[in-house]
């Protein structure tokens, strides 16, 4: 019996040891889990704290979301963040229903069809909508635009790969493709989904580029009058050209490398660039005008007038230009106003415009950092609910007006001022 009791006792001891081991393992696991949970909460809290700021003594959440860089995709991120802060444009896409691509319908709700449904069921409008929805909900520190980038690869072959691209070129392709897709074209039936459904974008805002008007042309669309005069017989030719943005040269006298703090030499302003764009210009020998009266190419002058201003005026400063073999960057600082950019003097018929209908306030700026178009880095500054933010891929920081005005702008987005605002002018 002793042996039996001894066996029982030993067995009990072994069992206790095993239980102690299990208990210690559980404690260790619990401590590890608790530590991991604590670290996660700490990261979340630090992330949350980094997204909190004080405004007028009270703490408020920084709801802006960054965009992850997928491999030299800063050019895309800077444009997306800028467009996401153009309220009327952004809201239109965010209010679109999610599209069910298999049926081209949205289960009885408002529908919109896309031309790209035949291209492996990809929709630029849908992925653009999803990205905009993710950017201001404040639930994450950064959003990965992989699905949108995949669609960009599918329908814009120029942007395939992971090399650095030109942000302005990307913006133009993006707007053009959104415009084409929104126009529709489904089962042979042409559809325009915009002006009939959004009363704030009335028919008077139409600026048709390649067909029916869409939110793209209703917001960004303007019209130029191109006036050419033959210097031999005086024949005048006029034509109207729609535009989504204006590409402005930095005048040659300012194309020296200087910073805002250097006092030597004249300061280049946005007005200088606009004046260079609209001033009367004699065309050189390579641009001789075919005069219908003279029946041959003749020397001529050219002048642009703005016949219709857009709701959002997008100004692209031509910082990259070709020399014999290279595409160089003009690094000149161009002074630009935050408020009250007055476009009346560039209008064809300024007398027909209201007292404040030609004033624009800055909403976003895209900046290229670096020396060449195929290298460097893009970031964006944008205003949201009265505060300025700096968008640098995944990182979003609160900034101030003084920092914004010092930026060497590449693309400027100005929003038409509502009648109630102040009247500081350029």
C-alpha positions as a printed Julia matrix, in Angstrom:
426×3 Matrix{Float64}:
   0.0    0.0     0.0
   2.89   2.33    0.64
   4.0    1.93   -2.9
   0.54   2.65   -4.04
   0.28   5.71   -1.77
   3.73   6.78   -2.84
   2.68   6.39   -6.44
  -0.46   8.38   -5.75
   1.52  11.06   -3.92
   4.1   11.2    -6.66
   1.38  11.34   -9.25
  -0.25  14.18   -7.32
   3.06  16.04   -7.14
   3.58  15.57  -10.85
   0.09  16.85  -11.45
   0.7   19.9    -9.27
   3.95  20.65  -11.07
   2.14  20.41  -14.39
  -0.6   22.71  -13.12
   1.97  25.18  -11.83
   3.7   25.1   -15.22
   0.41  25.7   -17.02
  -0.46  28.49  -14.62
   2.92  30.15  -15.16
   2.54  29.74  -18.93
  -0.91  31.31  -18.74
   0.45  34.19  -16.7
   3.27  34.66  -19.21
   0.85  34.54  -22.12
  -1.51  36.86  -20.31
   1.33  39.27  -19.56
   2.49  39.07  -23.19
  -1.04  39.63  -24.47
  -1.59  42.43  -21.98
   1.72  44.01  -22.94
   0.9   43.69  -26.62
  -2.55  45.18  -25.98
  -0.99  47.97  -23.92
   1.5   48.72  -26.7
  -1.27  48.71  -29.27
  -3.34  51.1   -27.13
  -0.25  53.26  -26.64
   0.33  53.41  -30.38
  -3.35  54.13  -30.98
  -3.34  56.81  -28.32
  -0.13  58.38  -29.62
  -1.57  58.2   -33.12
  -4.77  59.75  -31.8
  -2.84  62.36  -29.83
  -0.86  63.21  -32.95
  -4.19  63.72  -34.67
  -5.5   66.06  -31.96
  -4.9   69.78  -31.94
  -6.03  72.76  -29.92
  -8.27  75.28  -31.55
  -9.48  78.21  -29.45
  -8.55  76.36  -26.25
 -10.54  73.21  -27.04
  -9.17  69.94  -28.39
 -10.4   68.76  -31.74
  -9.58  65.71  -33.87
  -7.33  65.98  -36.89
  -9.51  63.97  -39.25
  -7.22  64.18  -42.31
  -5.92  60.87  -43.65
  -2.65  60.35  -45.51
  -2.09  58.23  -48.64
   0.49  55.47  -48.63
   3.24  55.68  -51.24
   3.05  52.54  -53.4
   6.43  53.18  -55.04
   7.05  56.69  -56.41
   3.31  57.42  -56.34
   3.69  60.77  -54.55
   2.67  62.47  -57.83
  -0.73  60.74  -57.59
  -1.1   61.29  -53.83
  -0.49  65.05  -54.08
  -3.17  65.42  -56.78
  -5.7   63.24  -54.94
  -5.27  65.2   -51.7
  -5.67  68.5   -53.57
  -8.84  67.34  -55.34
 -10.25  65.96  -52.07
 -10.2   69.5   -50.65
 -12.17  71.03  -53.52
 -15.47  70.69  -51.73
 -18.02  70.83  -54.54
 -16.01  68.44  -56.73
 -15.25  66.0   -53.9
 -18.81  65.97  -52.55
 -20.24  64.99  -55.93
 -18.19  61.78  -56.02
 -18.66  60.97  -52.33
 -22.44  61.17  -52.77
 -22.47  58.76  -55.71
 -23.87  55.35  -54.75
 -21.5   52.39  -54.75
 -21.75  50.8   -58.18
 -22.41  47.08  -58.7
 -20.32  46.5   -61.77
 -21.85  43.13  -62.68
 -25.24  44.67  -63.35
 -24.32  48.29  -63.88
 -27.04  49.09  -61.34
 -27.31  50.03  -57.7
 -30.31  48.0   -56.53
 -33.02  50.5   -57.35
 -31.09  53.6   -56.24
 -29.66  56.25  -58.54
 -27.51  54.6   -61.2
 -24.54  55.69  -63.18
 -22.85  53.71  -65.94
 -19.22  53.76  -66.94
 -17.44  53.2   -70.21
 -14.79  51.11  -68.52
 -17.21  48.31  -67.63
 -16.06  46.47  -70.7
 -12.44  46.66  -69.55
 -12.31  43.79  -67.04
 -14.97  45.48  -64.9
 -12.77  48.33  -63.69
 -14.23  51.73  -62.93
 -12.09  54.81  -62.36
 -15.13  56.71  -61.04
 -15.85  54.01  -58.44
 -12.25  53.72  -57.17
 -11.89  57.51  -57.14
 -15.11  57.7   -55.1
 -13.85  55.12  -52.58
 -10.54  56.96  -52.17
 -12.21  60.31  -51.55
 -14.56  58.7   -49.01
 -11.56  57.31  -47.1
  -9.63  60.57  -46.9
 -11.7   62.6   -44.43
 -13.34  60.0   -42.19
 -10.47  60.16  -39.69
 -10.52  56.45  -38.81
  -7.01  55.64  -39.98
  -3.64  57.34  -40.2
  -3.08  56.39  -43.86
  -5.1   54.86  -46.67
  -3.56  52.66  -49.36
  -4.91  53.62  -52.84
  -3.93  50.25  -54.37
  -7.26  49.62  -56.1
  -7.27  53.08  -57.66
  -3.66  52.69  -58.81
  -4.55  49.32  -60.37
  -7.33  50.99  -62.4
  -4.92  53.79  -63.39
  -2.55  51.12  -64.73
  -5.4   49.46  -66.63
  -6.73  52.55  -68.38
  -3.74  54.92  -68.44
  -0.78  52.98  -69.88
   1.51  56.04  -69.52
   1.47  55.6   -65.74
   2.28  51.89  -65.54
   5.33  51.01  -63.5
   6.87  52.61  -60.45
   8.91  55.43  -61.95
   8.3   59.04  -60.92
   5.69  60.78  -63.09
   4.64  64.39  -63.71
   1.82  65.36  -61.3
   0.31  67.83  -63.78
   0.25  65.25  -66.56
  -1.39  62.77  -64.2
  -4.01  65.32  -63.14
  -4.95  66.0   -66.77
  -5.24  62.28  -67.61
  -7.26  61.67  -64.44
  -9.73  64.48  -65.09
 -10.06  63.56  -68.78
 -10.8   59.91  -67.98
 -13.23  60.77  -65.18
 -14.99  63.1   -67.63
 -15.19  60.42  -70.34
 -16.41  57.74  -67.95
 -19.05  59.98  -66.37
 -20.44  60.9   -69.79
 -21.56  57.31  -70.07
 -22.05  55.15  -73.08
 -23.78  51.95  -72.02
 -25.49  49.49  -74.4
 -25.19  52.14  -77.07
 -27.16  54.68  -75.04
 -25.36  57.92  -74.25
 -26.01  59.24  -70.73
 -25.03  62.43  -68.95
 -25.34  61.91  -65.22
 -24.37  65.26  -63.89
 -26.19  68.51  -64.54
 -29.68  67.03  -64.52
 -29.1   65.54  -61.04
 -27.24  68.34  -59.3
 -29.13  71.61  -59.32
 -26.11  73.56  -58.02
 -24.28  72.74  -61.26
 -26.76  74.24  -63.67
 -26.74  74.25  -67.46
 -25.21  77.73  -67.41
 -21.98  76.13  -66.15
 -21.58  73.89  -69.15
 -18.16  73.81  -70.75
 -18.18  70.76  -72.98
 -14.88  69.07  -73.7
 -15.35  65.97  -75.85
 -19.11  65.73  -75.59
 -21.66  66.22  -72.83
 -20.87  68.22  -69.72
 -19.94  66.43  -66.47
 -18.94  67.49  -62.97
 -15.35  67.78  -64.28
 -16.19  70.43  -66.86
 -18.83  72.09  -64.66
 -16.2   72.69  -61.95
 -12.9   73.08  -63.84
 -14.13  74.07  -67.29
 -13.41  77.52  -68.69
 -13.24  78.95  -72.21
 -10.38  80.86  -73.88
 -10.65  83.08  -76.92
  -7.59  82.68  -79.13
  -7.14  85.77  -81.33
  -4.62  85.66  -84.23
  -3.88  88.64  -86.52
  -2.0   88.45  -89.81
   0.73  91.13  -89.81
   0.65  91.37  -93.63
  -3.04  91.9   -94.43
  -4.49  92.47  -90.97
  -6.96  89.57  -91.16
  -8.17  88.56  -87.72
  -9.02  84.97  -86.78
 -10.81  84.03  -83.57
 -11.58  80.67  -82.05
 -12.82  79.49  -78.68
 -10.96  76.76  -76.82
 -12.29  75.0   -73.7
  -9.77  74.42  -70.9
  -9.55  72.57  -67.57
  -6.39  74.36  -66.47
  -4.05  77.09  -67.71
  -0.34  76.33  -68.18
   1.68  79.47  -67.48
   5.28  80.17  -68.44
   7.58  81.66  -65.83
   8.92  84.69  -67.79
  12.53  84.25  -68.91
  13.79  87.27  -66.95
  12.88  85.47  -63.71
  14.4   82.1   -64.56
  17.34  82.36  -62.22
  17.67  80.21  -59.13
  16.6   82.33  -56.19
  14.71  81.94  -52.97
  12.07  84.16  -51.4
  14.63  85.52  -48.9
  17.1   86.72  -51.56
  16.73  90.42  -52.17
  18.73  90.72  -55.4
  16.73  90.8   -58.59
  13.0   91.27  -59.17
  10.45  88.98  -57.52
   8.35  86.93  -59.92
   4.63  87.02  -59.13
   1.66  85.03  -60.34
   0.46  88.22  -62.05
   3.71  88.24  -64.11
   2.96  84.68  -65.27
  -0.69  85.48  -66.1
   0.33  88.63  -67.97
   2.91  86.66  -69.97
   0.17  84.17  -70.89
  -2.39  86.77  -72.01
  -0.2   89.54  -73.48
  -0.01  90.12  -77.22
   2.79  87.98  -78.66
   4.41  87.85  -82.08
   4.68  84.27  -83.29
   8.15  83.17  -84.35
   9.18  81.64  -87.69
   8.32  78.1   -86.56
   4.71  79.11  -85.79
   3.72  80.99  -88.96
  -0.05  81.44  -89.29
  -1.87  80.15  -92.39
  -3.73  83.29  -93.49
  -6.85  82.44  -95.49
  -6.85  85.84  -97.19
  -3.15  85.78  -98.18
  -3.47  82.04  -98.98
  -0.1   81.31  -97.35
   1.67  81.22  -93.99
   2.43  84.67  -92.69
   3.9   86.4   -89.66
   1.21  87.07  -87.11
   0.41  88.03  -83.52
  -1.47  85.98  -80.97
  -3.43  86.97  -77.88
  -5.49  84.99  -75.36
  -8.58  86.3   -73.59
 -10.6   84.39  -71.04
 -14.15  84.21  -72.35
 -15.49  82.21  -69.36
 -13.88  81.64  -65.97
 -14.3   78.27  -64.21
 -15.6   77.66  -60.68
 -12.17  76.25  -59.8
  -9.24  77.91  -61.55
  -6.31  75.51  -61.89
  -3.01  77.23  -62.74
  -0.01  75.12  -63.76
   3.4   76.81  -63.62
   5.63  75.41  -66.38
   8.65  74.53  -64.26
   9.99  71.85  -66.61
  11.33  72.75  -70.04
  13.41  71.04  -72.69
  16.95  72.1   -73.54
  18.94  70.34  -76.29
  19.0   66.98  -74.49
  17.53  67.42  -71.03
  14.31  68.49  -69.36
  15.41  71.06  -66.8
  13.52  72.55  -63.88
  12.88  76.27  -63.38
  13.36  76.63  -59.63
  12.23  80.27  -59.41
  10.04  81.22  -56.48
   6.71  82.66  -57.73
   4.78  84.81  -55.28
   1.07  83.96  -55.2
  -1.87  85.26  -53.13
  -3.83  83.16  -50.65
  -6.92  85.31  -51.11
  -8.42  87.66  -53.65
  -6.76  86.63  -56.93
  -8.53  89.07  -59.29
  -9.0   87.67  -62.82
 -11.19  90.48  -64.18
  -8.43  92.15  -66.23
  -7.91  88.93  -68.22
 -11.57  88.63  -69.21
 -12.79  89.25  -72.75
 -15.88  91.13  -71.47
 -15.14  92.23  -67.88
 -18.07  94.64  -67.9
 -20.47  91.67  -67.93
 -19.11  90.19  -64.7
 -20.28  90.96  -61.17
 -18.15  92.92  -58.65
 -16.83  89.78  -56.93
 -17.38  87.1   -59.57
 -13.73  87.25  -60.68
 -12.14  86.89  -57.23
 -10.55  83.57  -56.28
  -9.19  82.15  -53.03
  -6.49  79.49  -52.83
  -7.58  76.01  -51.72
  -4.6   73.77  -52.63
  -0.99  73.86  -53.88
   1.06  71.01  -55.33
   4.83  71.39  -54.82
   7.65  69.52  -56.57
  10.79  69.11  -54.45
  13.97  68.24  -56.34
  15.64  69.01  -59.66
  14.05  66.88  -62.4
  10.61  65.78  -63.56
  11.61  62.1   -63.38
  12.97  62.42  -59.86
  12.29  64.39  -56.7
   9.15  64.31  -54.59
   5.64  65.8   -54.62
   3.68  67.08  -51.63
   0.54  69.21  -51.34
  -0.79  71.96  -49.11
  -4.57  72.27  -48.84
  -7.11  74.25  -46.83
  -9.89  72.4   -45.03
 -12.48  74.15  -42.87
 -10.25  77.19  -42.39
  -7.06  75.29  -41.53
  -4.06  74.49  -43.74
  -2.62  70.97  -43.89
   0.56  69.6   -45.44
   0.06  66.24  -47.18
   3.29  64.27  -47.56
   2.16  60.77  -48.58
   1.2   58.97  -45.31
   2.05  61.97  -43.14
  -0.45  64.78  -42.63
   0.51  67.78  -40.49
  -1.21  71.0   -39.55
   0.61  74.03  -40.99
   0.12  77.78  -41.32
  -0.37  80.36  -44.05
   3.18  81.69  -43.69
   4.57  78.26  -44.63
   2.17  77.86  -47.55
   3.05  81.18  -49.21
   6.77  80.3   -49.13
   6.21  77.14  -51.2
   7.59  76.95  -54.74
   4.24  76.15  -56.29
   3.88  73.82  -59.26
   0.06  73.64  -59.47
  -2.31  76.11  -57.8
  -6.03  75.5   -57.24
  -8.18  78.61  -56.72
 -11.88  78.48  -55.85
 -14.31  81.15  -57.02
 -15.2   83.39  -54.08
 -18.73  83.58  -52.82
 -20.22  87.08  -52.71
 -20.06  87.4   -48.9
 -16.27  87.1   -48.42
 -13.82  89.98  -47.97
 -12.12  91.66  -50.88
  -8.31  91.56  -50.59
  -6.91  91.66  -54.1
  -3.75  90.54  -55.88
